[in-house]
Amino acid sequence: MESTVAQKLDSLVKLQTIDSNLDELTKVRGALPNEVQDLEDELAGYQTRISKFQDEIVEVEKGIEDKRTAKKNAEKLIAKYEEQQMNVRNNREYDAITKEIELQNLEMQISDKKIGESYESLKEKEALIEETKTLMDERNKDLGSKKGELSVIIAESEEEEQKLLKTREKASKGIEERLLKSYNKIRNNAKNGLAVVSIKRGACGGCFNVAPPQRQAEVRERKKLIVCEHCGRIFADVEEVMEEPEKKKRSRATTKKTTAVKKTATVKKTVKAKS
């Protein structure tokens, strides 16, 4: 049997009450969950940075080995050219070999220079890794402290939270899937977590924009689901403003009148005294 609109609204109100109670428990935790998440993200970033530096160190070390190999090859060529120099037949051959030897010596100097620069780069990267590890140690201490605080707070409300979650699961089953999805979507988009509200003093209980009289009348009838035209929240009912009892109104009016008479009499006495 399909639920009536009134029954659907009652189910939504019940679910909203449960969710609001869960929100209150979450509020007690304050910013701790976000702080814990931020610290975990920061630590993950530091770990990524260290991995990047380590990869760069591997590349630099490979470059050093390549330069050492190039230097050894240049030394071999120099030895070969010097041996050839002993057997030249003319000055032209001698000058050509001498030029090759000079080029290989230059190659060795360049290799030495690049090896030196690479070692400096290694030192810098190793220093950055150590600096990052120091930051990680500090943040890990902070994370441990924050997690400890959060665990204590969660433990205090865990039993109540679990009961509410079970109640929520049961309450959700009584709401049709399409309506439940709409409710969850509205709730997730609302800053205060309210998806189902009442009209209070002629205004939406969520965004506080005025609800037209015709819309209020439709909400009172509970014949169809009515939403706020400004924020999209579902209207559950209209909270009627309690009229002030007639006796109190008269009493206040009499008090105001008596006070006014007393003020007038006082003014008159003051005027006479001055004259």
C-alpha positions in Angstrom: 0.0 0.0 0.0 1.4 3.4 -1.1 2.0 5.9 1.7 0.0 9.1 1.8 1.8 12.5 1.5 1.2 13.1 5.3 2.9 9.8 6.1 5.8 10.6 3.8 6.3 13.9 5.5 6.2 12.3 8.9 8.8 9.8 7.8 11.0 12.6 6.5 10.6 14.6 9.7 11.6 11.6 11.7 14.7 11.1 9.5 15.6 14.7 9.7 15.4 14.6 13.5 17.8 11.6 13.6 20.2 13.3 11.2 20.1 16.5 13.2 21.0 14.5 16.4 23.9 12.9 14.5 25.0 16.3 13.4 25.1 17.5 17.0 27.4 14.6 17.9 29.6 15.5 15.0 29.8 19.1 16.0 31.2 18.1 19.4 34.3 16.9 17.5 34.8 20.4 16.1 37.5 20.8 13.6 39.5 17.7 14.7 38.4 15.4 11.9 39.4 18.0 9.3 42.7 18.7 11.1 43.5 15.0 11.2 42.7 14.7 7.4 44.8 17.8 6.7 47.8 16.4 8.6 47.4 13.0 6.8 47.3 14.8 3.4 50.4 16.9 4.4 52.3 13.7 5.4 51.4 12.1 2.1 52.7 15.1 0.3 56.0 14.9 2.2 56.3 11.3 1.4 55.8 12.0 -2.3 58.4 14.8 -2.1 61.0 12.4 -0.6 60.2 9.8 -3.2 60.8 12.4 -5.9 64.1 13.4 -4.4 65.2 9.8 -4.1 64.4 9.2 -7.8 66.4 12.4 -8.7 69.3 11.1 -6.6 69.3 7.8 -8.6 69.4 9.8 -11.9 72.3 12.0 -10.6 74.3 8.9 -9.5 73.7 7.4 -12.9 74.9 10.6 -14.5 78.1 10.5 -12.3 78.8 6.9 -13.5 78.3 8.0 -17.1 80.8 10.9 -16.7 83.3 8.6 -15.0 83.0 6.1 -17.9 83.4 9.0 -20.4 86.6 10.1 -18.5 88.1 6.6 -18.6 87.4 6.4 -22.3 89.1 9.7 -22.8 92.2 8.5 -20.8 92.3 5.4 -23.0 92.2 7.5 -26.2 94.9 9.8 -24.9 97.2 6.8 -24.2 96.4 5.5 -27.7 97.1 8.9 -29.3 100.4 9.4 -27.4 101.5 6.0 -28.7 100.6 7.0 -32.2 102.5 10.2 -31.8 105.7 8.3 -31.4 105.3 6.8 -34.8 104.3 9.9 -36.9 105.9 10.4 -40.3 105.4 14.2 -40.5 104.4 17.3 -38.7 100.9 17.3 -40.1 100.1 13.9 -38.5 101.8 15.0 -35.2 99.6 18.2 -35.0 96.4 16.3 -35.8 97.1 13.8 -33.0 98.1 16.6 -30.6 94.8 18.2 -31.3 92.9 15.0 -30.5 94.8 14.6 -27.3 93.8 18.2 -26.3 90.2 17.5 -27.1 90.2 14.4 -24.9 91.9 16.3 -22.1 89.2 18.9 -22.4 86.6 16.1 -22.3 88.2 14.8 -19.0 88.1 18.3 -17.5 84.4 18.7 -18.4 83.6 15.3 -17.0 85.4 16.2 -13.7 83.5 19.5 -13.5 80.1 17.8 -14.1 80.9 15.1 -11.6 81.7 17.8 -9.0 78.4 19.6 -9.8 76.5 16.3 -9.5 78.0 15.7 -6.0 76.9 19.2 -4.9 73.4 18.4 -6.3 73.4 15.1 -4.3 74.3 16.9 -1.1 71.5 19.4 -1.7 68.9 16.7 -2.4 70.0 14.7 0.6 69.8 17.8 2.8 66.2 18.4 1.5 65.3 14.8 2.3 66.6 15.2 5.9 64.7 18.5 6.2 61.5 16.9 4.9 61.9 13.9 7.3 62.3 16.3 10.2 59.0 18.0 9.2 57.4 14.6 8.9 58.4 13.6 12.4 56.9 16.8 13.8 53.7 16.4 11.8 53.5 12.7 12.9 53.6 13.8 16.5 50.8 16.4 15.9 48.8 13.7 14.0 49.2 11.3 16.9 48.0 13.9 19.4 45.0 14.9 17.3 44.0 11.3 16.6 44.2 10.7 20.4 41.9 13.6 21.1 39.5 12.5 18.4 39.4 8.9 19.6 38.5 10.1 23.1 35.6 12.2 21.8 34.4 9.5 19.5 34.5 6.9 22.3 32.3 9.1 24.5 29.6 9.3 21.9 30.2 6.0 20.0 27.3 4.1 21.6 24.8 6.8 21.1 26.0 7.3 17.5 25.7 3.6 16.7 22.1 3.6 18.1 21.2 6.6 15.9 22.8 5.1 12.8 20.7 1.9 13.3 17.6 4.0 13.9 18.4 6.0 10.8 18.8 2.8 8.7 15.5 1.6 9.8 13.8 4.9 9.2 15.3 5.2 5.7 13.8 1.9 4.7 10.3 3.4 5.2 11.0 6.1 2.6 10.8 5.5 -1.2 14.2 5.5 -2.9 13.5 8.5 -5.2 12.3 10.6 -2.2 15.3 9.5 -0.1 17.7 10.5 -2.8 16.2 13.9 -3.1 16.3 14.3 0.7 20.0 13.3 0.9 20.8 15.6 -2.0 19.1 18.6 -0.4 20.7 17.9 2.9 24.2 17.6 1.5 23.8 20.9 -0.2 22.5 22.7 2.9 25.1 24.3 5.2 23.0 23.5 8.3 22.1 20.0 7.2 18.4 20.7 7.2 16.4 19.3 4.3 13.0 19.2 6.0 11.8 22.4 7.7 8.7 24.1 9.0 7.4 27.5 8.0 7.9 29.7 11.0 6.4 33.2 11.3 5.6 33.1 7.6 9.2 32.3 6.5 11.2 29.2 5.5 12.8 27.6 8.6 16.0 26.9 6.5 16.7 30.0 4.4 14.3 32.4 6.2 12.8 33.7 3.0 9.1 34.6 3.1 6.7 31.8 2.1 3.6 33.1 0.2 0.2 32.6 2.0 -1.0 30.3 -0.8 2.1 28.1 -0.3 1.5 28.0 3.4 -2.1 26.9 2.9 -0.9 24.1 0.6 1.6 23.0 3.2 -1.1 22.9 5.9 -3.3 20.6 3.7 -0.4 18.1 3.4 -1.8 16.8 0.1 1.4 17.2 -1.8 5.1 17.7 -1.2 5.8 21.4 -1.2 9.4 22.8 -1.4 10.8 26.3 -0.7 11.0 28.2 -4.0 14.3 29.8 -2.8 16.3 27.0 -1.2 14.5 23.8 -2.3 14.0 22.5 1.2 10.9 20.4 1.9 8.2 22.0 4.0 6.9 19.7 6.7 4.3 21.9 8.3 3.4 25.5 9.3 4.1 26.5 12.9 1.2 28.6 14.0 2.0 31.8 16.0 0.3 31.6 19.4 -2.0 34.5 20.0 -1.4 36.4 23.2 -4.3 35.9 25.8 -6.7 38.9 25.9 -6.2 39.4 29.6 -2.5 39.9 29.2 -3.0 42.3 26.3 -5.4 44.4 28.4 -3.1 44.2 31.4 -0.2 45.5 29.2 -2.4 48.2 27.7 -3.6 49.3 31.2 0.0 49.3 32.5 1.1 51.5 29.5 -1.8 53.9 30.1 -1.1 54.1 33.9 2.6 54.8 33.2 1.6 57.6 30.7 -0.7 59.1 33.3 2.0 59.0 36.0 4.5 60.7 33.6 2.0 63.4 32.8 1.3 64.1 36.5 5.0 64.3 37.3 5.6 66.8 34.4 2.7 68.9 35.8 4.1 68.9 39.3 7.6 69.9 38.0 6.2 72.8 36.0 4.2 74.1 39.0 7.2 73.9 41.3 9.3 75.9 38.8 6.7 78.6 38.5 
